[in-house]
Amino acid sequence: MTILGMREPEWDGSYRNRVWSLALGIGAGAVLLFLQFTPRPFLATIAAILWLVALMGVAALVQIRQAHMTARRLGWIAWRIAGASYIVGAAILIADPLLGNRGLVLALAIALAFTGLARLSFALGSAQPGRFWFFLSGVVTLAIAMAIGFAWPFSLIAPAIKLLALDLLVLGVTNFLAHIGTCDNRMSST
């Protein structure tokens, strides 16, 4: 069976994870485009925050699913931490959608930093072929956490929302690329 030109591998279900990752990347790209081209910034911000909360929930599920697909204990812990941190970030966005509370902004930055560190630790402790993409995703997430934590307050909420959408876009694309590399190597070895 093929969907989007990809065959379903029989070994570990990574095809489903690739589709989730692709959908996450497409959704984050849609949020970025929505923010760029809408004429009403306040309505766009509230709508984008709701989209981002939903996408962060999906990203948490993708990362928790990744934990179940990982055989090593370090990977299991790293992906669980990354998923839990995204859930915390989504809860912070629900609690303070306009990010006016400095304490919640720092908590969001810390949650994103934990996510980035978890992805970096997985990439550095992993021996799989797609680990470079996970490393890149962790670096981008850490940079975004630092931008939100140290460069706050922005004059508008839109830059922070764009950074979060960019983080989700990078997560979706890098997960997709990492799983393509893993599947290609497994198919060529059989």
DOKE-781163 format. One record per residue (C-alpha): residue in three letters; x, y, z. Coordinates in nm, 2 decimals. Layout:
// DOKE-781163
+-----+--------+--------+--------+
!  aa !     px !     py !     pz !
+-----+--------+--------+--------+
! ALA !      X !      Y !      Z !
...
+-----+--------+--------+--------+
This chain:
// DOKE-781163
+-----+--------+--------+--------+
!  aa !     px !     py !     pz !
+-----+--------+--------+--------+
! MET !   0.00 !   0.00 !   0.00 !
! THR !   0.14 !   0.34 !  -0.09 !
! ILE !   0.04 !   0.68 !   0.04 !
! LEU !   0.23 !   0.98 !  -0.07 !
! GLY !   0.46 !   0.75 !  -0.26 !
! MET !   0.59 !   0.57 !   0.05 !
! ARG !   0.56 !   0.20 !   0.11 !
! GLU !   0.47 !   0.07 !   0.45 !
! PRO !   0.76 !  -0.12 !   0.60 !
! GLU !   0.68 !  -0.43 !   0.79 !
! TRP !   0.95 !  -0.41 !   1.06 !
! ASP !   0.87 !  -0.14 !   1.31 !
! GLY !   0.59 !   0.09 !   1.20 !
! SER !   0.81 !   0.39 !   1.12 !
! TYR !   0.60 !   0.46 !   0.81 !
! ARG !   0.32 !   0.58 !   1.04 !
! ASN !   0.57 !   0.80 !   1.23 !
! ARG !   0.68 !   0.95 !   0.89 !
! VAL !   0.32 !   1.04 !   0.80 !
! TRP !   0.26 !   1.20 !   1.14 !
! SER !   0.59 !   1.39 !   1.11 !
! LEU !   0.50 !   1.50 !   0.76 !
! ALA !   0.15 !   1.61 !   0.88 !
! LEU !   0.31 !   1.80 !   1.17 !
! GLY !   0.55 !   1.98 !   0.93 !
! ILE !   0.27 !   2.07 !   0.69 !
! GLY !   0.05 !   2.20 !   0.98 !
! ALA !   0.34 !   2.41 !   1.12 !
! GLY !   0.41 !   2.55 !   0.77 !
! ALA !   0.04 !   2.64 !   0.74 !
! VAL !   0.06 !   2.83 !   1.07 !
! LEU !   0.36 !   3.02 !   0.95 !
! LEU !   0.19 !   3.11 !   0.63 !
! PHE !  -0.13 !   3.21 !   0.82 !
! LEU !   0.07 !   3.45 !   1.04 !
! GLN !   0.26 !   3.60 !   0.75 !
! PHE !  -0.03 !   3.69 !   0.53 !
! THR !  -0.32 !   3.77 !   0.75 !
! PRO !  -0.41 !   4.14 !   0.78 !
! ARG !  -0.54 !   4.13 !   1.14 !
! PRO !  -0.25 !   4.05 !   1.38 !
! PHE !  -0.45 !   4.00 !   1.70 !
! LEU !  -0.70 !   3.76 !   1.55 !
! ALA !  -0.42 !   3.58 !   1.37 !
! THR !  -0.23 !   3.55 !   1.69 !
! ILE !  -0.51 !   3.39 !   1.89 !
! ALA !  -0.59 !   3.16 !   1.60 !
! ALA !  -0.22 !   3.07 !   1.56 !
! ILE !  -0.19 !   3.00 !   1.93 !
! LEU !  -0.48 !   2.76 !   1.91 !
! TRP !  -0.32 !   2.59 !   1.61 !
! LEU !   0.01 !   2.58 !   1.78 !
! VAL !  -0.14 !   2.42 !   2.10 !
! ALA !  -0.30 !   2.15 !   1.88 !
! LEU !   0.03 !   2.10 !   1.68 !
! MET !   0.23 !   2.08 !   2.00 !
! GLY !   0.00 !   1.81 !   2.13 !
! VAL !   0.05 !   1.62 !   1.81 !
! ALA !   0.43 !   1.67 !   1.84 !
! ALA !   0.42 !   1.54 !   2.19 !
! LEU !   0.24 !   1.23 !   2.06 !
! VAL !   0.49 !   1.18 !   1.78 !
! GLN !   0.78 !   1.21 !   2.03 !
! ILE !   0.62 !   0.97 !   2.28 !
! ARG !   0.56 !   0.72 !   1.99 !
! GLN !   0.92 !   0.76 !   1.90 !
! ALA !   1.01 !   0.66 !   2.25 !
! HIS !   0.82 !   0.33 !   2.20 !
! MET !   1.00 !   0.27 !   1.88 !
! THR !   1.34 !   0.31 !   2.04 !
! ALA !   1.52 !   0.01 !   2.17 !
! ARG !   1.77 !   0.18 !   2.39 !
! ARG !   1.69 !   0.31 !   2.74 !
! LEU !   1.85 !   0.65 !   2.68 !
! GLY !   1.64 !   0.71 !   2.37 !
! TRP !   1.33 !   0.60 !   2.55 !
! ILE !   1.39 !   0.85 !   2.83 !
! ALA !   1.50 !   1.13 !   2.59 !
! TRP !   1.19 !   1.10 !   2.38 !
! ARG !   0.96 !   1.08 !   2.68 !
! ILE !   1.12 !   1.40 !   2.82 !
! ALA !   1.08 !   1.58 !   2.49 !
! GLY !   0.71 !   1.47 !   2.46 !
! ALA !   0.64 !   1.57 !   2.82 !
! SER !   0.81 !   1.91 !   2.77 !
! TYR !   0.59 !   1.98 !   2.46 !
! ILE !   0.28 !   1.90 !   2.67 !
! VAL !   0.40 !   2.15 !   2.93 !
! GLY !   0.46 !   2.41 !   2.66 !
! ALA !   0.11 !   2.36 !   2.52 !
! ALA !  -0.04 !   2.39 !   2.87 !
! ILE !   0.16 !   2.72 !   2.92 !
! LEU !   0.02 !   2.85 !   2.59 !
! ILE !  -0.33 !   2.76 !   2.70 !
! ALA !  -0.28 !   2.93 !   3.04 !
! ASP !  -0.13 !   3.25 !   2.90 !
! PRO !  -0.21 !   3.27 !   2.53 !
! LEU !  -0.06 !   3.62 !   2.49 !
! LEU !   0.25 !   3.53 !   2.69 !
! GLY !   0.22 !   3.84 !   2.91 !
! ASN !   0.34 !   3.67 !   3.23 !
! ARG !   0.73 !   3.67 !   3.25 !
! GLY !   0.73 !   3.36 !   3.47 !
! LEU !   0.53 !   3.16 !   3.22 !
! VAL !   0.75 !   3.28 !   2.93 !
! LEU !   1.06 !   3.16 !   3.12 !
! ALA !   0.88 !   2.83 !   3.19 !
! LEU !   0.80 !   2.79 !   2.82 !
! ALA !   1.16 !   2.86 !   2.73 !
! ILE !   1.28 !   2.60 !   2.99 !
! ALA !   1.03 !   2.34 !   2.86 !
! LEU !   1.17 !   2.40 !   2.51 !
! ALA !   1.52 !   2.38 !   2.63 !
! PHE !   1.45 !   2.04 !   2.79 !
! THR !   1.30 !   1.93 !   2.46 !
! GLY !   1.61 !   2.04 !   2.27 !
! LEU !   1.85 !   1.88 !   2.52 !
! ALA !   1.65 !   1.56 !   2.51 !
! ARG !   1.68 !   1.55 !   2.13 !
! LEU !   2.05 !   1.63 !   2.14 !
! SER !   2.11 !   1.35 !   2.40 !
! PHE !   1.92 !   1.11 !   2.18 !
! ALA !   2.12 !   1.21 !   1.87 !
! LEU !   2.46 !   1.19 !   2.05 !
! GLY !   2.38 !   0.86 !   2.21 !
! SER !   2.23 !   0.70 !   1.91 !
! ALA !   2.40 !   0.50 !   1.64 !
! GLN !   2.12 !   0.51 !   1.38 !
! PRO !   2.18 !   0.67 !   1.04 !
! GLY !   1.93 !   0.96 !   1.08 !
! ARG !   2.08 !   1.09 !   1.40 !
! PHE !   2.22 !   1.40 !   1.23 !
! TRP !   1.86 !   1.52 !   1.17 !
! PHE !   1.77 !   1.47 !   1.53 !
! PHE !   2.08 !   1.66 !   1.63 !
! LEU !   1.98 !   1.95 !   1.40 !
! SER !   1.63 !   1.95 !   1.54 !
! GLY !   1.77 !   1.97 !   1.90 !
! VAL !   2.00 !   2.26 !   1.81 !
! VAL !   1.72 !   2.46 !   1.65 !
! THR !   1.49 !   2.39 !   1.95 !
! LEU !   1.76 !   2.51 !   2.19 !
! ALA !   1.82 !   2.82 !   1.98 !
! ILE !   1.44 !   2.90 !   1.98 !
! ALA !   1.43 !   2.84 !   2.36 !
! MET !   1.71 !   3.08 !   2.41 !
! ALA !   1.55 !   3.34 !   2.18 !
! ILE !   1.22 !   3.32 !   2.37 !
! GLY !   1.38 !   3.31 !   2.71 !
! PHE !   1.65 !   3.59 !   2.66 !
! ALA !   1.50 !   3.82 !   2.40 !
! TRP !   1.17 !   3.87 !   2.57 !
! PRO !   0.96 !   4.08 !   2.58 !
! PHE !   0.90 !   4.12 !   2.21 !
! SER !   0.69 !   4.41 !   2.10 !
! LEU !   0.43 !   4.17 !   1.97 !
! ILE !   0.35 !   3.81 !   2.04 !
! ALA !   0.38 !   3.71 !   1.68 !
! PRO !   0.76 !   3.66 !   1.68 !
! ALA !   0.73 !   3.41 !   1.96 !
! ILE !   0.45 !   3.23 !   1.78 !
! LYS !   0.65 !   3.22 !   1.46 !
! LEU !   0.95 !   3.08 !   1.65 !
! LEU !   0.73 !   2.80 !   1.80 !
! ALA !   0.58 !   2.73 !   1.46 !
! LEU !   0.94 !   2.72 !   1.31 !
! ASP !   1.04 !   2.47 !   1.58 !
! LEU !   0.74 !   2.24 !   1.50 !
! LEU !   0.82 !   2.27 !   1.13 !
! VAL !   1.19 !   2.17 !   1.19 !
! LEU !   1.07 !   1.88 !   1.41 !
! GLY !   0.83 !   1.75 !   1.15 !
! VAL !   1.08 !   1.78 !   0.86 !
! THR !   1.38 !   1.64 !   1.05 !
! ASN !   1.17 !   1.34 !   1.19 !
! PHE !   1.05 !   1.27 !   0.83 !
! LEU !   1.41 !   1.29 !   0.69 !
! ALA !   1.55 !   1.08 !   0.97 !
! HIS !   1.30 !   0.81 !   0.91 !
! ILE !   1.35 !   0.81 !   0.54 !
! GLY !   1.72 !   0.76 !   0.60 !
! THR !   1.65 !   0.48 !   0.84 !
! CYS !   1.41 !   0.30 !   0.61 !
! ASP !   1.64 !   0.34 !   0.31 !
! ASN !   1.92 !   0.18 !   0.50 !
! ARG !   1.70 !  -0.11 !   0.63 !
! MET !   1.56 !  -0.17 !   0.28 !
! SER !   1.91 !  -0.19 !   0.13 !
! SER !   2.03 !  -0.42 !   0.39 !
! THR !   1.76 !  -0.68 !   0.33 !
+-----+--------+--------+--------+
